[in-house]
Amino acid sequence: MNKRKLIMGGVAIVILAGAFFLFRGKSPKGGIRLETATIGRSAITNTVTATGTVEPVTEVEVGTQVSGIIDKLYVDYNDVVKAGQLIAEMDKVTLEAELRSAEAQLASSKSEYEYQQKNYARSKVLHEKQLVSDTDYETATYNYEIAKAAYERSQASMVQVKRNLEYATITSPIDGVVINKAVEEGQTVAAGFETPTLFTIAADLTKMQVIADVDEADIGGVKDGQRVMFTVDAYPNDQFEGVVRQVRLGDSESSSSSGSATTSTSTVVTYEVVITADNPDLKLKPRLTANVTIYTLERPDILTIPNKALRFVPDPPLMKELEMTVTDLGAQAEQGKRLVWVCEGNTLSPRQITVGTSDNSVTEVTSGLREGEVVAVELASMMEMPTRPDMERSPFMPGPPGSDKDKDKKK
């Protein structure tokens, strides 16, 4: 047993010694190492996040232009309707009475008009023969004009009464699904300054849209046709795809109006972005809240370099400690180009490159470097041993200075 312990102890000492020399690097004095990166291909993606509401692409509010009592309802929530289908009827007793009154008034006006028209024609012939006075002729003309106006007014009233009677029969204006019913049978509706809404009908729930509010700081990168991914709380494990169809414009001054495409608060201005999405399985329901990610930039399979490499400048004393040779230390990049340092063995050489798009970590290289070349990224201390949050610390390992474990020891 003791022999086994001795063997295991010796192995542990060898491992610790190897780890010491491995992390010691080329500089035993300062513990500095040169980090490098190999030029390769990757994707650059920039995104904008926002919150929106799922809505039908076409949504129609069906109302009535006449006041009265709802007599019959023929549809309910989720019912599928066709254009022209009867969906409700209002009580028609009053409207039919108004129609009969208008018909009687029209008949009376017509008789009066025809009588005055004949009287005017006779007076005109007699006046031309100077058989009646000018006063009588003018009176006949006046009565004729009055009767004509009354007849035309009765005709217009008749059209209005007939139309009101037609409005009492409510039909669906489109093919779709009833997503809201705002009245019940026997309820009285008053068509005063605005038309009361009876039903809301969505045209096609297999085609939906998301109205997302994008912050003013991000709206500049959002364009029509960009790819969108979004989730809804109802299906947290599902991702839905969409496309930006419209960026609605507006200004903060008009945001107080209900029809504005811009929402303004004391600190933030947001713009409405319309995103279309297919909904073949009808999972997306109207009024769901969507968490939206808009891909404002997508460049797949391009040559990239770490952003840190564009900022690296070699330090001669440190490079000497690392036994690295730096050539052309005073090199400067031409206008429109960037300078990076290429590693070839123990030699660092400057290279001018042209860059393109960038994100938070890498930048596209359009010219000046080839895939597989190695560039210097930064100088880092060997003592910098970042610990990932998901790594568990050994209970026997001493904590950093000031930790709770050290405090307990002091106590």
Secondary structure per residue as TSV (DSSP state, phi and psi in degrees):
chain	resnum	aa	ss	phi	psi
A	1	M	-	360.0	-44.1
A	2	N	H	-64.6	-35.6
A	3	K	H	-64.3	-41.0
A	4	R	H	-63.1	-41.7
A	5	K	H	-62.2	-40.3
A	6	L	H	-63.4	-40.5
A	7	I	H	-64.6	-44.9
A	8	M	H	-65.2	-38.1
A	9	G	H	-64.4	-39.3
A	10	G	H	-65.2	-40.6
A	11	V	H	-61.9	-41.7
A	12	A	H	-63.4	-39.4
A	13	I	H	-65.4	-40.1
A	14	V	H	-63.4	-42.6
A	15	I	H	-63.7	-44.7
A	16	L	H	-64.4	-39.8
A	17	A	H	-64.7	-40.3
A	18	G	H	-64.4	-41.3
A	19	A	H	-63.7	-36.6
A	20	F	H	-62.6	-47.5
A	21	F	H	-72.3	-28.5
A	22	L	H	-66.0	-46.2
A	23	F	H	-85.0	-6.4
A	24	R	H	-71.2	-28.7
A	25	G	-	69.9	-162.1
A	26	K	S	-86.1	-12.5
A	27	S	-	-117.6	93.6
A	28	P	T	-67.8	-20.9
A	29	K	T	-77.4	-57.3
A	30	G	T	-98.0	-12.9
A	31	G	-	65.0	40.2
A	32	I	E	-101.4	140.9
A	33	R	E	-129.5	153.6
A	34	L	E	-99.8	118.4
A	35	E	E	-89.5	136.2
A	36	T	E	-126.6	168.4
A	37	A	E	-143.0	143.6
A	38	T	E	-92.4	129.2
A	39	I	-	-66.7	126.8
A	40	G	E	-147.1	-174.0
A	41	R	E	-104.0	139.7
A	42	S	E	-154.4	-170.7
A	43	A	E	-115.8	143.9
A	44	I	E	-112.6	125.2
A	45	T	E	-134.9	129.5
A	46	N	E	-116.7	139.5
A	47	T	E	-132.0	159.3
A	48	V	E	-125.6	131.7
A	49	T	E	-105.7	147.8
A	50	A	E	-158.3	172.5
A	51	T	E	-121.0	139.6
A	52	G	E	-146.1	-174.4
A	53	T	E	-125.2	133.7
A	54	V	E	-77.5	130.1
A	55	E	E	-139.9	155.2
A	56	P	E	-65.6	150.3
A	57	V	S	-65.3	-44.0
A	58	T	S	-121.0	122.3
A	59	E	E	-136.1	123.6
A	60	V	E	-119.2	130.5
A	61	E	E	-93.3	122.0
A	62	V	E	-98.8	125.2
A	63	G	E	-130.9	-164.8
A	64	T	-	-137.6	143.3
A	65	Q	S	-97.9	4.7
A	66	V	S	-123.9	150.0
A	67	S	-	-87.6	151.6
A	68	G	E	159.7	-166.9
A	69	I	E	-103.2	135.3
A	70	I	E	-71.9	115.0
A	71	D	E	-87.8	-47.6
A	72	K	E	-139.3	140.6
A	73	L	E	-118.7	130.8
A	74	Y	-	-110.3	-3.4
A	75	V	-	-135.0	163.3
A	76	D	-	-138.0	-176.9
A	77	Y	T	-54.2	141.0
A	78	N	T	70.5	3.3
A	79	D	-	-71.9	138.6
A	80	V	E	-87.8	128.8
A	81	V	E	-125.0	158.7
A	82	K	-	-111.7	155.4
A	83	A	T	-60.6	129.6
A	84	G	T	89.4	-5.2
A	85	Q	-	-71.4	137.9
A	86	L	E	-69.2	124.5
A	87	I	E	-119.4	-19.4
A	88	A	E	-164.2	155.9
A	89	E	E	-135.0	141.4
A	90	M	E	-100.5	160.5
A	91	D	-	-61.2	128.1
A	92	K	-	-107.4	2.6
A	93	V	H	-60.0	-50.2
A	94	T	H	-65.4	-41.7
A	95	L	H	-66.9	-37.3
A	96	E	H	-69.0	-34.7
A	97	A	H	-65.4	-40.9
A	98	E	H	-63.6	-34.0
A	99	L	H	-66.1	-45.3
A	100	R	H	-63.9	-38.9
A	101	S	H	-63.9	-41.2
A	102	A	H	-66.8	-35.6
A	103	E	H	-65.4	-42.3
A	104	A	H	-65.2	-41.7
A	105	Q	H	-64.7	-37.6
A	106	L	H	-66.1	-41.1
A	107	A	H	-64.5	-41.6
A	108	S	H	-64.8	-43.2
A	109	S	H	-65.4	-36.4
A	110	K	H	-66.4	-42.1
A	111	S	H	-63.6	-44.7
A	112	E	H	-62.9	-41.3
A	113	Y	H	-63.6	-45.1
A	114	E	H	-64.1	-38.6
A	115	Y	H	-64.2	-48.7
A	116	Q	H	-67.4	-30.0
A	117	Q	H	-65.2	-42.9
A	118	K	H	-67.4	-41.8
A	119	N	H	-62.5	-39.0
A	120	Y	H	-66.7	-40.2
A	121	A	H	-63.5	-41.9
A	122	R	H	-65.6	-43.1
A	123	S	H	-64.0	-34.6
A	124	K	H	-66.0	-43.2
A	125	V	H	-64.8	-44.7
A	126	L	H	-66.3	-36.3
A	127	H	H	-68.1	-36.3
A	128	E	H	-64.0	-29.4
A	129	K	T	-90.9	3.6
A	130	Q	T	60.2	37.1
A	131	L	-	-98.3	-12.7
A	132	V	S	-128.6	155.8
A	133	S	-	-75.6	164.7
A	134	D	H	-63.7	-33.2
A	135	T	H	-65.1	-44.6
A	136	D	H	-63.2	-38.9
A	137	Y	H	-66.7	-41.0
A	138	E	H	-66.6	-36.1
A	139	T	H	-65.0	-44.1
A	140	A	H	-62.5	-38.7
A	141	T	H	-65.1	-43.3
A	142	Y	H	-62.1	-46.9
A	143	N	H	-62.6	-35.2
A	144	Y	H	-66.6	-45.0
A	145	E	H	-63.8	-40.0
A	146	I	H	-64.0	-44.3
A	147	A	H	-65.6	-37.5
A	148	K	H	-64.5	-44.4
A	149	A	H	-63.7	-40.9
A	150	A	H	-65.6	-38.2
A	151	Y	H	-65.2	-43.0
A	152	E	H	-66.5	-36.2
A	153	R	H	-66.1	-38.5
A	154	S	H	-66.3	-36.6
A	155	Q	H	-63.9	-44.1
A	156	A	H	-64.5	-40.5
A	157	S	H	-63.9	-36.8
A	158	M	H	-63.8	-41.4
A	159	V	H	-62.1	-42.6
A	160	Q	H	-65.1	-43.3
A	161	V	H	-65.1	-41.4
A	162	K	H	-62.7	-40.4
A	163	R	H	-66.5	-39.9
A	164	N	H	-62.0	-37.1
A	165	L	H	-67.2	-35.4
A	166	E	H	-67.4	-36.7
A	167	Y	H	-63.6	-22.5
A	168	A	T	-70.1	-18.2
A	169	T	E	-101.6	110.1
A	170	I	E	-101.7	124.9
A	171	T	E	-120.7	161.5
A	172	S	-	-76.3	131.9
A	173	P	S	-80.4	-17.4
A	174	I	S	-142.2	165.8
A	175	D	S	-77.7	134.2
A	176	G	E	174.9	-158.3
A	177	V	E	-127.3	136.9
A	178	V	E	-75.8	115.7
A	179	I	E	-107.4	-7.4
A	180	N	E	-155.3	138.3
A	181	K	E	-128.0	118.1
A	182	A	-	-102.8	-1.8
A	183	V	-	-134.8	166.0
A	184	E	-	-129.2	163.3
A	185	E	T	-62.4	137.7
A	186	G	T	90.7	-9.2
A	187	Q	-	-77.7	141.9
A	188	T	E	-95.4	130.7
A	189	V	E	-116.9	143.2
A	190	A	-	-119.1	116.3
A	191	A	-	-91.8	84.7
A	192	G	S	-95.0	-108.6
A	193	F	S	-77.5	-20.4
A	194	E	S	-139.7	153.8
A	195	T	-	-76.1	124.1
A	196	P	-	-69.3	141.1
A	197	T	E	-88.7	127.5
A	198	L	E	-99.2	-45.6
A	199	F	E	-137.6	155.9
A	200	T	E	-121.0	124.5
A	201	I	E	-118.6	127.1
A	202	A	E	-96.7	134.8
A	203	A	S	-68.0	-52.0
A	204	D	-	-150.4	107.1
A	205	L	T	-77.3	-4.0
A	206	T	T	-81.3	-9.6
A	207	K	E	-122.8	111.7
A	208	M	E	-118.7	170.2
A	209	Q	E	-140.5	153.2
A	210	V	E	-113.5	126.5
A	211	I	E	-98.1	102.7
A	212	A	E	-102.5	143.4
A	213	D	E	-98.6	109.9
A	214	V	E	-102.7	133.7
A	215	D	E	-63.4	148.4
A	216	E	T	-60.2	-27.8
A	217	A	T	-71.0	-21.8
A	218	D	T	-106.7	-13.1
A	219	I	G	-66.7	-23.7
A	220	G	G	-63.7	-26.6
A	221	G	G	-91.8	-4.8
A	222	V	-	-90.0	126.9
A	223	K	-	-133.9	158.0
A	224	D	T	-61.1	140.8
A	225	G	T	91.9	-6.1
A	226	Q	-	-72.7	148.6
A	227	R	E	-75.6	144.8
A	228	V	E	-134.7	138.9
A	229	M	E	-120.9	139.5
A	230	F	E	-149.5	159.0
A	231	T	E	-127.4	159.8
A	232	V	E	-127.6	150.0
A	233	D	T	-63.9	-25.6
A	234	A	T	-66.6	-29.9
A	235	Y	E	-132.2	76.3
A	236	P	E	-64.9	-21.6
A	237	N	E	-93.6	-2.3
A	238	D	E	-104.1	141.8
A	239	Q	E	-115.2	133.1
A	240	F	E	-110.3	146.0
A	241	E	E	-106.9	149.1
A	242	G	E	-153.9	179.8
A	243	V	E	-137.4	138.3
A	244	V	E	-67.6	120.7
A	245	R	E	-102.2	-30.9
A	246	Q	E	-157.6	138.3
A	247	V	E	-108.8	109.1
A	248	R	-	-79.8	129.0
A	249	L	-	-95.5	158.0
A	250	G	-	178.2	-175.0
A	251	D	-	-137.7	162.2
A	252	S	G	-66.1	-24.5
A	253	E	G	-70.1	-30.6
A	254	S	G	-93.9	6.0
A	255	S	T	-71.5	-15.7
A	256	S	T	-75.2	-18.4
A	257	S	S	-80.3	151.1
A	258	S	T	-69.1	-24.3
A	259	G	T	-93.0	8.1
A	260	S	-	-75.0	146.1
A	261	A	S	-90.4	4.1
A	262	T	E	-121.6	137.2
A	263	T	E	-113.1	128.7
A	264	S	E	-124.2	133.4
A	265	T	-	-117.7	-170.1
A	266	S	S	-68.1	-20.4
A	267	T	S	-125.8	-23.6
A	268	V	-	-130.9	139.0
A	269	V	E	-115.5	130.0
A	270	T	E	-123.3	152.2
A	271	Y	E	-117.0	143.9
A	272	E	E	-81.0	129.5
A	273	V	E	-119.0	125.2
A	274	V	E	-94.5	124.5
A	275	I	E	-120.6	122.6
A	276	T	E	-91.6	145.7
A	277	A	E	-149.4	140.5
A	278	D	E	-77.0	147.0
A	279	N	-	-138.9	61.0
A	280	P	T	-64.4	-33.1
A	281	D	T	-94.7	6.0
A	282	L	-	60.5	27.8
A	283	K	-	-70.8	-37.5
A	284	L	-	-76.2	119.2
A	285	K	-	-111.7	149.3
A	286	P	T	-56.2	139.8
A	287	R	T	80.8	4.4
A	288	L	-	-67.4	146.8
A	289	T	E	-87.3	130.1
A	290	A	E	-113.9	136.6
A	291	N	E	-99.1	110.2
A	292	V	E	-104.5	138.9
A	293	T	E	-124.0	115.8
A	294	I	E	-101.4	125.0
A	295	Y	E	-87.6	97.2
A	296	T	E	-80.4	-19.2
A	297	L	E	-146.8	128.0
A	298	E	E	-139.3	112.0
A	299	R	E	-127.5	91.4
A	300	P	E	-82.2	150.8
A	301	D	E	53.1	59.1
A	302	I	E	-123.2	157.9
A	303	L	E	-73.9	126.3
A	304	T	E	-130.7	158.3
A	305	I	E	-133.8	143.3
A	306	P	E	-61.0	142.1
A	307	N	H	-60.8	-31.2
A	308	K	H	-63.6	-31.4
A	309	A	H	-65.7	-27.4
A	310	L	H	-73.8	-18.1
A	311	R	H	-104.3	-3.6
A	312	F	-	-72.5	134.1
A	313	V	-	-131.4	121.8
A	314	P	-	-68.5	142.2
A	315	D	-	-103.5	114.0
A	316	P	H	-54.0	-47.7
A	317	P	H	-61.0	-41.6
A	318	L	H	-68.9	-37.8
A	319	M	H	-63.6	-35.3
A	320	K	H	-65.2	-41.5
A	321	E	H	-62.1	-33.9
A	322	L	T	-84.6	5.9
A	323	E	T	59.4	37.0
A	324	M	-	-107.0	140.3
A	325	T	E	-101.8	128.3
A	326	V	E	-107.3	125.3
A	327	T	-	-102.8	144.9
A	328	D	S	50.9	59.0
A	329	L	T	-62.0	-30.8
A	330	G	T	-90.1	18.4
A	331	A	-	-62.9	142.9
A	332	Q	-	-124.1	143.8
A	333	A	-	-80.1	141.7
A	334	E	-	-69.6	164.8
A	335	Q	T	-62.4	131.6
A	336	G	T	86.5	2.3
A	337	K	-	-124.8	166.4
A	338	R	E	-121.2	153.5
A	339	L	E	-108.0	128.0
A	340	V	E	-128.2	164.9
A	341	W	E	-114.9	119.2
A	342	V	E	-94.3	132.9
A	343	C	E	-94.5	124.5
A	344	E	E	-129.9	94.8
A	345	G	T	70.3	-122.3
A	346	N	T	-101.1	21.8
A	347	T	E	-118.0	134.3
A	348	L	E	-107.6	123.6
A	349	S	E	-123.7	139.7
A	350	P	E	-74.2	146.7
A	351	R	E	-141.9	129.7
A	352	Q	E	-89.1	131.0
A	353	I	E	-130.7	161.3
A	354	T	E	-110.5	132.6
A	355	V	E	-115.2	160.8
A	356	G	E	-120.0	-126.4
A	357	T	E	-71.5	162.3
A	358	S	E	-148.7	157.7
A	359	D	-	-127.5	-157.7
A	360	N	S	-74.6	-13.7
A	361	S	S	-124.7	-36.9
A	362	V	E	-131.5	162.3
A	363	T	E	-131.4	143.4
A	364	E	E	-72.0	136.4
A	365	V	E	-104.8	116.7
A	366	T	E	-94.2	-23.9
A	367	S	E	-163.7	155.8
A	368	G	S	107.4	-19.5
A	369	L	-	-134.6	153.4
A	370	R	-	-114.4	154.5
A	371	E	T	-61.9	133.3
A	372	G	T	100.1	-16.8
A	373	E	-	-71.3	154.7
A	374	V	E	-111.3	133.2
A	375	V	E	-123.4	152.1
A	376	A	E	-76.3	139.0
A	377	V	E	-109.0	-53.2
A	378	E	E	-168.9	164.9
A	379	L	E	-98.5	129.7
A	380	A	E	-131.0	151.0
A	381	S	E	-79.6	141.3
A	382	M	T	-67.8	-18.5
A	383	M	T	-80.6	-11.5
A	384	E	-	-79.8	97.0
A	385	M	-	-116.0	80.4
A	386	P	-	-61.7	136.4
A	387	T	-	-102.8	125.6
A	388	R	-	-71.0	146.7
A	389	P	T	-59.9	-28.5
A	390	D	T	-87.7	-0.9
A	391	M	S	-84.8	134.8
A	392	E	-	-88.9	135.4
A	393	R	-	-86.3	137.1
A	394	S	-	-64.0	138.0
A	395	P	T	-66.2	-17.4
A	396	F	T	-95.2	-3.9
A	397	M	S	-84.9	131.7
A	398	P	-	-67.1	141.1
A	399	G	-	-79.6	171.7
A	400	P	-	-67.5	159.2
A	401	P	T	-55.0	136.5
A	402	G	T	88.3	0.1
A	403	S	-	-74.6	165.9
A	404	D	H	-62.7	-32.9
A	405	K	H	-66.5	-40.3
A	406	D	H	-65.6	-37.7
A	407	K	H	-63.2	-39.9
A	408	D	H	-63.9	-36.6
A	409	K	H	-64.8	-40.6
A	410	K	H	-63.4	-37.3
A	411	K	-	-64.7	360.0
